[in-house]
Amino acid sequence: MDRRGICYTLIMISDKASRDLPLKWKTPARWARQVLEQPLALLNDHAHLEKKAATNALVLLNRWPEPSPPENWVQAMTAIARDEVEHLAIVTRLLARRGGRLTRTHRNPYAHGLRDLVRVGHGLLELMDRLMISALIEARSCERFMLLADVAEDRELEKLYRGLYASEAGHYRIFIELARSLPDATAVAQRWSELLAAEVEVIRDQRPGPGMHTGVA
């Protein structure tokens, strides 16, 4: 696809399209029930993930292989960063209103495990991997937002998660299209399939806990 012809407008997509994710392993509903037992810890983890997602988009903005990235690349990355900062503001306000506080430190072994798969030092292949890893994280987050929305008895939390999942699905699609638009990018479909398979092992290896990307007890 010609990168000049790709539209990166961030729009809300339909419920059916949002649920149509490429993930090879489905998180069981009991995960959502487990993490919702500690809502403040979950909101704290979620806030940190939104902050890291915004930072990731801005870092990717400068990873274009030429001195001047095309306008659509800049628009896509800045739009995603803006979305994630808005989500961060929403989550931190809710966390504070409920008596919680954003911690100073945070770890996400899931994201670290995926980033270990990046072919560092291989030019466009590295950039392709970074885009696809970003897409995977967004897709998994989208899946889990919907699970949380489906089981949450707290109406405020249900509204939060249902309102966010479509945006994350849109982000995942943008990252994939950006990977396909890279100059001379080849074997995108094959690499995407490999990373989807690898993500299954990474997510299933996570320990249980009150986090968006934790494992299942």
CORTA-V308381 format. One record per backbone hydrogen bond with DSSP energy under -0.5 kcal/mol. CO is the residue of the C=O (numbers start at 0). NH is the residue of the N-H. E is the energy in kcal/mol with one decimal. If there is no record, write none. Layout:
# CORTA-V308381
<<CO,NH,E> <CO,NH,E>>
This chain:
# CORTA-V308381
<<1,4,-1.8> <2,5,-0.9> <5,7,-0.6> <8,10,-0.9> <13,17,-2.5> <14,18,-1.7> <15,19,-0.8> <16,19,-0.5> <18,20,-2.1> <27,30,-1.7> <27,31,-0.6> <28,31,-0.5> <28,32,-1.5> <29,33,-2.3> <30,34,-2.5> <31,35,-1.9> <33,36,-1.2> <34,37,-1.6> <35,38,-0.6> <37,41,-2.2> <38,42,-2.5> <39,43,-2.2> <40,44,-2.3> <41,45,-2.6> <42,46,-2.5> <43,47,-2.0> <44,48,-2.0> <45,49,-2.1> <46,50,-2.2> <47,51,-2.4> <48,52,-2.2> <49,53,-2.1> <50,54,-2.1> <51,55,-2.6> <52,56,-2.0> <53,57,-1.7> <54,58,-2.4> <55,59,-2.7> <56,60,-1.5> <57,61,-0.7> <58,61,-1.0> <59,62,-1.8> <60,63,-0.6> <66,68,-0.6> <69,72,-0.5> <69,73,-1.9> <70,74,-2.8> <71,75,-2.3> <72,76,-2.4> <73,77,-2.4> <74,78,-2.1> <75,79,-2.3> <76,80,-2.5> <77,81,-2.3> <78,82,-2.4> <79,83,-2.7> <80,84,-2.2> <81,85,-2.2> <82,86,-2.4> <83,87,-2.4> <84,88,-2.2> <85,89,-2.1> <86,90,-2.6> <87,91,-2.7> <88,92,-2.0> <89,93,-1.9> <90,94,-2.7> <91,95,-2.5> <92,96,-2.5> <93,97,-1.4> <94,99,-2.8> <95,98,-1.7> <107,111,-2.1> <108,112,-2.5> <109,113,-2.0> <110,114,-2.4> <111,115,-1.3> <113,116,-1.9> <114,117,-1.3> <117,119,-2.0> <118,121,-1.4> <121,124,-2.0> <122,126,-1.9> <123,127,-2.8> <124,128,-2.3> <125,129,-2.4> <126,130,-2.2> <127,131,-2.3> <128,132,-2.9> <129,133,-1.9> <130,134,-2.1> <131,135,-2.4> <132,136,-2.3> <133,137,-2.1> <134,138,-2.6> <135,139,-2.7> <136,140,-2.2> <137,141,-2.5> <138,142,-2.3> <139,143,-2.1> <140,144,-2.5> <141,145,-1.9> <142,146,-1.8> <143,147,-2.5> <144,148,-2.5> <145,149,-2.2> <146,150,-1.5> <147,151,-2.1> <152,154,-0.7> <153,157,-2.6> <154,158,-2.2> <155,159,-2.0> <156,160,-2.6> <157,161,-2.2> <158,162,-1.8> <159,163,-1.1> <160,164,-1.6> <161,165,-0.5> <163,167,-1.8> <164,168,-1.9> <165,169,-2.0> <166,170,-2.1> <167,171,-2.3> <168,172,-1.7> <169,173,-1.8> <170,174,-2.4> <171,175,-1.8> <172,176,-2.3> <173,177,-2.4> <174,178,-2.0> <175,179,-2.1> <176,180,-1.1> <178,181,-1.1> <181,184,-1.8> <186,190,-2.2> <187,191,-2.7> <188,192,-2.0> <189,193,-2.1> <190,194,-2.5> <191,195,-2.2> <192,196,-1.9> <193,197,-2.2> <194,198,-2.4> <195,199,-1.0> <196,200,-0.9> <197,201,-1.8> <198,202,-2.8> <199,203,-2.0> <200,204,-1.1> <202,205,-1.1> <206,214,-2.5> <208,210,-2.1> <210,213,-1.1> <214,208,-0.5>>
